[in-house]
Structures are given as structure tokens and as C-alpha cells.
Amino acid sequence: MQVTDTTTEPELACPIAPVVDIVFSRWTTPIL
């Protein structure tokens, strides 16, 4: 999964972007 919506507005294009970012942040922390 590649999240390359930084060029466009992720909040408008995908409202779940901030949520996904938080989820991924919490998921990748214990994995690392």
C-alpha cells in the first residue's frame, strides 16, 4: 500500500487519510 496523496489534499481526496496515518503510526511502532 503506497500512500502518495501528499501532492493533492488527502483530507479532501480521502477523509480517512489522517485516521489511516494514525493507525499506521500505531501499527508500525510496535513492529519496529
Helices and strands as residue ranges (DSSP letters): H 10-13, H 17-31
